[in-house]
Structure formats: C-alpha cells, structure tokens
C-alpha cells in the first residue's frame, strides 16, 4: 500500500526523530523485485517443509 509506505518512510521517520530516535531506516516492499520474491519463496518453502 503506497499510503502506508509513505506514512512509514516520511511521517514515521519524523515522529521517530522528534521522539529522540537517532537512526531510522525503512525497506521497500519485498514483493516488488525478483530477489525479494526469491527470498520470500525460500522462507515460505522452508517453513512449510513437511506440512504439504
């Protein structure tokens, strides 16, 4: 959800820093790239091993 990403990356950072936070980092959606999808697939396959 773009609105959520915008809120976290901009507004969340502002609130974090205003509350005394020192280092803020955010990640892009993992399902928007081939490497991200490969990582998610690996995690899901590992966690479902033996279940299906």
PDB file of N, CA, C and O in Angstrom:
ATOM      1  N   UNK A   1       0.852  -1.174   0.000  1.00  0.00           N
ATOM      2  CA  UNK A   1       0.000   0.000   0.000  1.00  0.00           C
ATOM      3  C   UNK A   1       0.899   1.240   0.000  1.00  0.00           C
ATOM      4  O   UNK A   1       1.674   1.442   0.935  1.00  0.00           O
ATOM      5  N   UNK A   2       0.803   2.045  -1.014  1.00  0.00           N
ATOM      6  CA  UNK A   2       1.674   3.215  -1.127  1.00  0.00           C
ATOM      7  C   UNK A   2       1.480   4.193   0.015  1.00  0.00           C
ATOM      8  O   UNK A   2       2.444   4.775   0.512  1.00  0.00           O
ATOM      9  N   UNK A   3       0.245   4.372   0.428  1.00  0.00           N
ATOM     10  CA  UNK A   3      -0.004   5.297   1.526  1.00  0.00           C
ATOM     11  C   UNK A   3       0.722   4.828   2.778  1.00  0.00           C
ATOM     12  O   UNK A   3       1.324   5.636   3.485  1.00  0.00           O
ATOM     13  N   UNK A   4       0.669   3.546   3.054  1.00  0.00           N
ATOM     14  CA  UNK A   4       1.346   3.020   4.229  1.00  0.00           C
ATOM     15  C   UNK A   4       2.847   3.218   4.111  1.00  0.00           C
ATOM     16  O   UNK A   4       3.493   3.623   5.078  1.00  0.00           O
ATOM     17  N   UNK A   5       3.415   2.939   2.941  1.00  0.00           N
ATOM     18  CA  UNK A   5       4.846   3.142   2.751  1.00  0.00           C
ATOM     19  C   UNK A   5       5.217   4.601   2.941  1.00  0.00           C
ATOM     20  O   UNK A   5       6.223   4.913   3.578  1.00  0.00           O
ATOM     21  N   UNK A   6       4.415   5.487   2.396  1.00  0.00           N
ATOM     22  CA  UNK A   6       4.674   6.920   2.543  1.00  0.00           C
ATOM     23  C   UNK A   6       4.601   7.313   4.007  1.00  0.00           C
ATOM     24  O   UNK A   6       5.441   8.070   4.493  1.00  0.00           O
ATOM     25  N   UNK A   7       3.609   6.806   4.707  1.00  0.00           N
ATOM     26  CA  UNK A   7       3.460   7.144   6.118  1.00  0.00           C
ATOM     27  C   UNK A   7       4.655   6.662   6.931  1.00  0.00           C
ATOM     28  O   UNK A   7       5.161   7.394   7.782  1.00  0.00           O
ATOM     29  N   UNK A   8       5.106   5.449   6.678  1.00  0.00           N
ATOM     30  CA  UNK A   8       6.240   4.916   7.427  1.00  0.00           C
ATOM     31  C   UNK A   8       7.539   5.623   7.084  1.00  0.00           C
ATOM     32  O   UNK A   8       8.317   5.968   7.974  1.00  0.00           O
ATOM     33  N   UNK A   9       7.774   5.838   5.805  1.00  0.00           N
ATOM     34  CA  UNK A   9       9.044   6.402   5.371  1.00  0.00           C
ATOM     35  C   UNK A   9       9.178   7.882   5.695  1.00  0.00           C
ATOM     36  O   UNK A   9      10.286   8.362   5.933  1.00  0.00           O
ATOM     37  N   UNK A  10       8.075   8.609   5.707  1.00  0.00           N
ATOM     38  CA  UNK A  10       8.161  10.052   5.920  1.00  0.00           C
ATOM     39  C   UNK A  10       7.626  10.436   7.298  1.00  0.00           C
ATOM     40  O   UNK A  10       8.373  10.927   8.144  1.00  0.00           O
ATOM     41  N   UNK A  11       6.352  10.215   7.516  1.00  0.00           N
ATOM     42  CA  UNK A  11       5.752  10.625   8.787  1.00  0.00           C
ATOM     43  C   UNK A  11       6.310   9.838   9.964  1.00  0.00           C
ATOM     44  O   UNK A  11       6.575  10.399  11.028  1.00  0.00           O
ATOM     45  N   UNK A  12       6.485   8.551   9.768  1.00  0.00           N
ATOM     46  CA  UNK A  12       7.037   7.727  10.844  1.00  0.00           C
ATOM     47  C   UNK A  12       8.441   8.161  11.212  1.00  0.00           C
ATOM     48  O   UNK A  12       8.803   8.194  12.388  1.00  0.00           O
ATOM     49  N   UNK A  13       9.230   8.493  10.206  1.00  0.00           N
ATOM     50  CA  UNK A  13      10.592   8.958  10.457  1.00  0.00           C
ATOM     51  C   UNK A  13      10.575  10.267  11.232  1.00  0.00           C
ATOM     52  O   UNK A  13      11.339  10.441  12.182  1.00  0.00           O
ATOM     53  N   UNK A  14       9.712  11.177  10.831  1.00  0.00           N
ATOM     54  CA  UNK A  14       9.614  12.463  11.528  1.00  0.00           C
ATOM     55  C   UNK A  14       9.256  12.259  12.993  1.00  0.00           C
ATOM     56  O   UNK A  14       9.860  12.874  13.872  1.00  0.00           O
ATOM     57  N   UNK A  15       8.282  11.404  13.260  1.00  0.00           N
ATOM     58  CA  UNK A  15       7.859  11.146  14.640  1.00  0.00           C
ATOM     59  C   UNK A  15       8.963  10.454  15.429  1.00  0.00           C
ATOM     60  O   UNK A  15       9.195  10.775  16.594  1.00  0.00           O
ATOM     61  N   UNK A  16       9.633   9.518  14.801  1.00  0.00           N
ATOM     62  CA  UNK A  16      10.726   8.795  15.445  1.00  0.00           C
ATOM     63  C   UNK A  16      11.840   9.754  15.857  1.00  0.00           C
ATOM     64  O   UNK A  16      12.315   9.707  16.992  1.00  0.00           O
ATOM     65  N   UNK A  17      12.252  10.618  14.940  1.00  0.00           N
ATOM     66  CA  UNK A  17      13.321  11.570  15.238  1.00  0.00           C
ATOM     67  C   UNK A  17      12.883  12.593  16.278  1.00  0.00           C
ATOM     68  O   UNK A  17      13.673  12.970  17.143  1.00  0.00           O
ATOM     69  N   UNK A  18      11.640  13.043  16.204  1.00  0.00           N
ATOM     70  CA  UNK A  18      11.124  14.009  17.173  1.00  0.00           C
ATOM     71  C   UNK A  18      11.079  13.417  18.580  1.00  0.00           C
ATOM     72  O   UNK A  18      11.180  14.147  19.566  1.00  0.00           O
ATOM     73  N   UNK A  19      10.928  12.102  18.673  1.00  0.00           N
ATOM     74  CA  UNK A  19      10.868  11.437  19.977  1.00  0.00           C
ATOM     75  C   UNK A  19      12.255  11.073  20.496  1.00  0.00           C
ATOM     76  O   UNK A  19      12.376  10.412  21.528  1.00  0.00           O
ATOM     77  N   UNK A  20      13.299  11.497  19.791  1.00  0.00           N
ATOM     78  CA  UNK A  20      14.655  11.254  20.259  1.00  0.00           C
ATOM     79  C   UNK A  20      15.377  10.119  19.554  1.00  0.00           C
ATOM     80  O   UNK A  20      16.520   9.808  19.888  1.00  0.00           O
ATOM     81  N   UNK A  21      14.722   9.499  18.585  1.00  0.00           N
ATOM     82  CA  UNK A  21      15.386   8.441  17.828  1.00  0.00           C
ATOM     83  C   UNK A  21      16.569   9.003  17.062  1.00  0.00           C
ATOM     84  O   UNK A  21      16.570  10.172  16.676  1.00  0.00           O
ATOM     85  N   UNK A  22      17.567   8.178  16.845  1.00  0.00           N
ATOM     86  CA  UNK A  22      18.778   8.661  16.189  1.00  0.00           C
ATOM     87  C   UNK A  22      18.972   8.121  14.779  1.00  0.00           C
ATOM     88  O   UNK A  22      19.452   8.844  13.905  1.00  0.00           O
ATOM     89  N   UNK A  23      18.611   6.875  14.543  1.00  0.00           N
ATOM     90  CA  UNK A  23      18.814   6.280  13.223  1.00  0.00           C
ATOM     91  C   UNK A  23      17.525   5.600  12.785  1.00  0.00           C
ATOM     92  O   UNK A  23      17.012   4.735  13.494  1.00  0.00           O
ATOM     93  N   UNK A  24      17.004   5.973  11.641  1.00  0.00           N
ATOM     94  CA  UNK A  24      15.771   5.409  11.108  1.00  0.00           C
ATOM     95  C   UNK A  24      16.053   4.828   9.738  1.00  0.00           C
ATOM     96  O   UNK A  24      16.705   5.465   8.910  1.00  0.00           O
ATOM     97  N   UNK A  25      15.570   3.637   9.497  1.00  0.00           N
ATOM     98  CA  UNK A  25      15.715   3.006   8.186  1.00  0.00           C
ATOM     99  C   UNK A  25      14.402   2.341   7.823  1.00  0.00           C
ATOM    100  O   UNK A  25      13.701   1.821   8.691  1.00  0.00           O
ATOM    101  N   UNK A  26      14.070   2.358   6.549  1.00  0.00           N
ATOM    102  CA  UNK A  26      12.878   1.653   6.077  1.00  0.00           C
ATOM    103  C   UNK A  26      13.253   0.859   4.835  1.00  0.00           C
ATOM    104  O   UNK A  26      14.185   1.213   4.112  1.00  0.00           O
ATOM    105  N   UNK A  27      12.524  -0.206   4.603  1.00  0.00           N
ATOM    106  CA  UNK A  27      12.760  -1.062   3.444  1.00  0.00           C
ATOM    107  C   UNK A  27      11.626  -0.910   2.451  1.00  0.00           C
ATOM    108  O   UNK A  27      10.489  -0.629   2.831  1.00  0.00           O
ATOM    109  N   UNK A  28      11.934  -1.093   1.195  1.00  0.00           N
ATOM    110  CA  UNK A  28      10.879  -1.135   0.194  1.00  0.00           C
ATOM    111  C   UNK A  28      10.169  -2.478   0.303  1.00  0.00           C
ATOM    112  O   UNK A  28      10.651  -3.382   0.986  1.00  0.00           O
ATOM    113  N   UNK A  29       9.056  -2.612  -0.348  1.00  0.00           N
ATOM    114  CA  UNK A  29       8.314  -3.877  -0.334  1.00  0.00           C
ATOM    115  C   UNK A  29       9.177  -4.989  -0.915  1.00  0.00           C
ATOM    116  O   UNK A  29       9.816  -4.822  -1.953  1.00  0.00           O
ATOM    117  N   UNK A  30       9.183  -6.116  -0.231  1.00  0.00           N
ATOM    118  CA  UNK A  30       9.994  -7.236  -0.699  1.00  0.00           C
ATOM    119  C   UNK A  30       9.400  -7.922  -1.918  1.00  0.00           C
ATOM    120  O   UNK A  30      10.112  -8.626  -2.634  1.00  0.00           O
ATOM    121  N   UNK A  31       8.108  -7.731  -2.168  1.00  0.00           N
ATOM    122  CA  UNK A  31       7.483  -8.427  -3.292  1.00  0.00           C
ATOM    123  C   UNK A  31       7.495  -7.616  -4.581  1.00  0.00           C
ATOM    124  O   UNK A  31       6.747  -7.928  -5.508  1.00  0.00           O
ATOM    125  N   UNK A  32       8.323  -6.586  -4.657  1.00  0.00           N
ATOM    126  CA  UNK A  32       8.392  -5.777  -5.874  1.00  0.00           C
ATOM    127  C   UNK A  32       9.625  -6.077  -6.718  1.00  0.00           C
ATOM    128  O   UNK A  32       9.848  -5.429  -7.742  1.00  0.00           O
ATOM    129  N   UNK A  33      10.425  -7.048  -6.300  1.00  0.00           N
ATOM    130  CA  UNK A  33      11.626  -7.384  -7.073  1.00  0.00           C
ATOM    131  C   UNK A  33      11.807  -8.896  -7.119  1.00  0.00           C
ATOM    132  O   UNK A  33      11.315  -9.618  -6.252  1.00  0.00           O
ATOM    133  N   UNK A  34      12.512  -9.361  -8.131  1.00  0.00           N
ATOM    134  CA  UNK A  34      12.783 -10.794  -8.245  1.00  0.00           C
ATOM    135  C   UNK A  34      13.595 -11.323  -7.058  1.00  0.00           C
ATOM    136  O   UNK A  34      13.254 -12.379  -6.525  1.00  0.00           O
ATOM    137  N   UNK A  35      14.658 -10.631  -6.622  1.00  0.00           N
ATOM    138  CA  UNK A  35      15.390 -11.128  -5.455  1.00  0.00           C
ATOM    139  C   UNK A  35      14.524 -11.165  -4.187  1.00  0.00           C
ATOM    140  O   UNK A  35      14.637 -12.087  -3.380  1.00  0.00           O
ATOM    141  N   UNK A  36      13.678 -10.175  -4.024  1.00  0.00           N
ATOM    142  CA  UNK A  36      12.788 -10.162  -2.864  1.00  0.00           C
ATOM    143  C   UNK A  36      11.817 -11.322  -2.891  1.00  0.00           C
ATOM    144  O   UNK A  36      11.579 -11.960  -1.866  1.00  0.00           O
ATOM    145  N   UNK A  37      11.258 -11.601  -4.051  1.00  0.00           N
ATOM    146  CA  UNK A  37      10.330 -12.726  -4.182  1.00  0.00           C
ATOM    147  C   UNK A  37      11.049 -14.056  -3.978  1.00  0.00           C
ATOM    148  O   UNK A  37      10.487 -14.978  -3.387  1.00  0.00           O
ATOM    149  N   UNK A  38      12.274 -14.161  -4.455  1.00  0.00           N
ATOM    150  CA  UNK A  38      13.047 -15.392  -4.261  1.00  0.00           C
ATOM    151  C   UNK A  38      13.297 -15.630  -2.774  1.00  0.00           C
ATOM    152  O   UNK A  38      13.198 -16.761  -2.299  1.00  0.00           O
ATOM    153  N   UNK A  39      13.619 -14.576  -2.045  1.00  0.00           N
ATOM    154  CA  UNK A  39      13.842 -14.706  -0.612  1.00  0.00           C
ATOM    155  C   UNK A  39      12.563 -15.125   0.098  1.00  0.00           C
ATOM    156  O   UNK A  39      12.591 -16.002   0.962  1.00  0.00           O
ATOM    157  N   UNK A  40      11.427 -14.497  -0.264  1.00  0.00           N
ATOM    158  CA  UNK A  40      10.152 -14.870   0.343  1.00  0.00           C
ATOM    159  C   UNK A  40       9.797 -16.319   0.028  1.00  0.00           C
ATOM    160  O   UNK A  40       9.313 -17.044   0.897  1.00  0.00           O
ATOM    161  N   UNK A  41      10.036 -16.743  -1.213  1.00  0.00           N
ATOM    162  CA  UNK A  41       9.759 -18.130  -1.588  1.00  0.00           C
ATOM    163  C   UNK A  41      10.601 -19.096  -0.757  1.00  0.00           C
ATOM    164  O   UNK A  41      10.098 -20.116  -0.287  1.00  0.00           O
ATOM    165  N   UNK A  42      11.874 -18.775  -0.579  1.00  0.00           N
ATOM    166  CA  UNK A  42      12.755 -19.623   0.222  1.00  0.00           C
ATOM    167  C   UNK A  42      12.241 -19.747   1.653  1.00  0.00           C
ATOM    168  O   UNK A  42      12.205 -20.844   2.210  1.00  0.00           O
ATOM    169  N   UNK A  43      11.846 -18.629   2.243  1.00  0.00           N
ATOM    170  CA  UNK A  43      11.331 -18.661   3.613  1.00  0.00           C
ATOM    171  C   UNK A  43      10.049 -19.470   3.721  1.00  0.00           C
ATOM    172  O   UNK A  43       9.897 -20.279   4.637  1.00  0.00           O
ATOM    173  N   UNK A  44       9.127 -19.258   2.792  1.00  0.00           N
ATOM    174  CA  UNK A  44       7.851 -19.978   2.832  1.00  0.00           C
ATOM    175  C   UNK A  44       8.076 -21.471   2.630  1.00  0.00           C
ATOM    176  O   UNK A  44       7.500 -22.286   3.351  1.00  0.00           O
ATOM    177  N   UNK A  45       8.908 -21.837   1.657  1.00  0.00           N
ATOM    178  CA  UNK A  45       9.170 -23.259   1.419  1.00  0.00           C
ATOM    179  C   UNK A  45       9.810 -23.903   2.644  1.00  0.00           C
ATOM    180  O   UNK A  45       9.454 -25.024   3.010  1.00  0.00           O
ATOM    181  N   UNK A  46      10.740 -23.212   3.276  1.00  0.00           N
ATOM    182  CA  UNK A  46      11.394 -23.757   4.467  1.00  0.00           C
ATOM    183  C   UNK A  46      10.392 -23.947   5.596  1.00  0.00           C
ATOM    184  O   UNK A  46      10.385 -24.986   6.257  1.00  0.00           O
ATOM    185  N   UNK A  47       9.548 -22.949   5.818  1.00  0.00           N
ATOM    186  CA  UNK A  47       8.592 -23.015   6.918  1.00  0.00           C
ATOM    187  C   UNK A  47       7.477 -24.029   6.668  1.00  0.00           C
ATOM    188  O   UNK A  47       6.913 -24.573   7.617  1.00  0.00           O
ATOM    189  N   UNK A  48       7.155 -24.288   5.396  1.00  0.00           N
ATOM    190  CA  UNK A  48       6.098 -25.249   5.073  1.00  0.00           C
ATOM    191  C   UNK A  48       6.630 -26.667   4.864  1.00  0.00           C
ATOM    192  O   UNK A  48       5.852 -27.593   4.634  1.00  0.00           O
ATOM    193  N   UNK A  49       7.940 -26.839   4.944  1.00  0.00           N
ATOM    194  CA  UNK A  49       8.535 -28.155   4.715  1.00  0.00           C
ATOM    195  C   UNK A  49       7.893 -29.183   5.639  1.00  0.00           C
ATOM    196  O   UNK A  49       7.841 -29.000   6.855  1.00  0.00           O
ATOM    197  N   UNK A  50       7.406 -30.266   5.039  1.00  0.00           N
ATOM    198  CA  UNK A  50       6.782 -31.328   5.809  1.00  0.00           C
ATOM    199  C   UNK A  50       5.301 -31.123   6.063  1.00  0.00           C
ATOM    200  O   UNK A  50       4.632 -32.048   6.524  1.00  0.00           O
ATOM    201  N   UNK A  51       4.767 -29.945   5.780  1.00  0.00           N
ATOM    202  CA  UNK A  51       3.353 -29.666   6.008  1.00  0.00           C
ATOM    203  C   UNK A  51       2.521 -29.986   4.783  1.00  0.00           C
ATOM    204  O   UNK A  51       1.374 -30.420   4.894  1.00  0.00           O
ATOM    205  N   UNK A  52       3.107 -29.767   3.610  1.00  0.00           N
ATOM    206  CA  UNK A  52       2.337 -30.017   2.381  1.00  0.00           C
ATOM    207  C   UNK A  52       3.081 -30.983   1.485  1.00  0.00           C
ATOM    208  O   UNK A  52       2.598 -31.320   0.404  1.00  0.00           O
TER     209      UNK A  52
END
